[in-house]
Amino acid sequence: MEDYLNLLDACSTNMERDGDGFLLNINDWSEALMYQMAKEDDFEITDEIKEYILKAREMFSQSGTVPAMRDFAKEFGMDRKATKLYEVFKSGPMKKIAKYGGLPKPTGCV
């Protein structure tokens, strides 16, 4: 298991990222890399957070853009302020969802 984690560490450092840690090539993303990136940031990916990340990736694949906060919250039946997302992520939910989901850095309200 330790060998696997060391290999994963090596792979994650070889991925091209911007200064904030976002992948430059969305095709480099994998679930294993998602967990490694979160580990590097001391951030825990729970099942709930993984569900949000996978949904954002699905929405991105359909539209070609990181979903707007309101549209994303609506997919989960949340109010337009996305209060639940802020409870789960504390701050910048779409930024974290995009980062760990291998998506481009979002602009606007995140």
C-alpha positions as CSV (number, residue, x, y, z in Angstrom):
1,M,0.0,0.0,0.0
2,E,2.8,2.4,0.8
3,D,4.4,1.8,-2.6
4,Y,1.1,2.7,-4.2
5,L,0.9,6.0,-2.2
6,N,4.4,6.8,-3.1
7,L,3.7,6.2,-6.8
8,L,0.6,8.3,-6.5
9,D,2.6,11.1,-4.9
10,A,5.1,11.0,-7.8
11,C,2.3,11.0,-10.4
12,S,0.6,14.0,-8.8
13,T,3.7,16.1,-8.8
14,N,4.2,15.3,-12.5
15,M,0.8,16.7,-13.4
16,E,1.0,20.3,-14.8
17,R,-0.9,22.7,-12.5
18,D,-1.3,26.4,-12.1
19,G,-0.1,28.4,-9.1
20,D,-3.3,27.5,-7.2
21,G,-2.9,23.8,-7.9
22,F,-5.6,23.5,-10.6
23,L,-4.8,20.9,-13.3
24,L,-3.9,22.5,-16.6
25,N,-5.1,19.5,-18.5
26,I,-8.5,18.2,-17.4
27,N,-7.7,14.8,-19.0
28,D,-5.0,14.3,-16.3
29,W,-7.8,13.9,-13.7
30,S,-8.6,10.7,-11.9
31,E,-10.3,9.9,-8.6
32,A,-7.0,8.8,-7.2
33,L,-5.5,12.2,-8.1
34,M,-8.5,13.9,-6.6
35,Y,-7.7,12.3,-3.3
36,Q,-4.0,13.0,-3.5
37,M,-4.6,16.7,-4.3
38,A,-7.0,17.0,-1.4
39,K,-4.5,15.2,0.9
40,E,-1.8,17.7,-0.2
41,D,-4.2,20.5,0.9
42,D,-5.2,18.8,4.1
43,F,-8.7,18.6,2.8
44,E,-10.9,15.5,3.2
45,I,-13.0,14.2,0.3
46,T,-16.1,12.7,1.9
47,D,-18.7,10.7,-0.1
48,E,-20.9,13.8,-0.2
49,I,-18.1,16.0,-1.5
50,K,-17.2,13.3,-4.1
51,E,-20.8,13.4,-5.3
52,Y,-20.6,17.2,-5.8
53,I,-17.3,16.8,-7.7
54,L,-18.7,14.1,-10.0
55,K,-21.8,16.1,-10.7
56,A,-19.8,19.2,-11.5
57,R,-17.7,17.1,-13.9
58,E,-20.8,15.8,-15.6
59,M,-22.2,19.4,-15.9
60,F,-18.9,20.5,-17.3
61,S,-18.8,17.8,-19.9
62,Q,-22.3,18.9,-21.1
63,S,-21.7,22.6,-21.2
64,G,-17.9,23.1,-21.4
65,T,-17.9,25.5,-18.5
66,V,-17.7,25.1,-14.7
67,P,-21.3,25.4,-13.5
68,A,-22.4,28.6,-11.9
69,M,-23.1,28.3,-8.2
70,R,-26.8,28.9,-8.6
71,D,-27.2,26.4,-11.4
72,F,-25.2,23.8,-9.4
73,A,-27.1,24.3,-6.2
74,K,-30.4,24.0,-8.2
75,E,-29.3,20.5,-9.4
76,F,-29.3,19.4,-5.7
77,G,-32.6,21.2,-4.8
78,M,-30.8,23.8,-2.7
79,D,-31.8,27.5,-2.3
80,R,-30.1,30.0,-4.6
81,K,-27.6,31.0,-1.9
82,A,-26.3,27.4,-1.8
83,T,-26.2,27.5,2.0
84,K,-25.7,23.7,2.2
85,L,-22.5,23.9,0.0
86,Y,-21.1,26.6,2.3
87,E,-21.8,24.4,5.3
88,V,-19.9,21.5,3.7
89,F,-17.0,23.5,2.2
90,K,-16.8,26.5,4.6
91,S,-15.7,28.8,1.8
92,G,-15.4,28.8,-2.0
93,P,-17.3,25.6,-2.7
94,M,-17.2,25.8,-6.5
95,K,-13.5,26.6,-6.4
96,K,-12.8,23.5,-4.3
97,I,-15.2,21.4,-6.4
98,A,-13.5,22.5,-9.6
99,K,-10.0,22.1,-8.2
100,Y,-10.4,18.5,-6.9
101,G,-12.6,17.7,-9.9
102,G,-9.8,18.6,-12.3
103,L,-11.8,21.4,-13.9
104,P,-10.7,24.9,-14.9
105,K,-10.6,27.5,-12.2
106,P,-14.0,29.1,-12.0
107,T,-14.6,32.8,-12.3
108,G,-17.2,34.9,-10.6
109,C,-19.0,33.8,-7.5
110,V,-17.4,30.6,-6.3
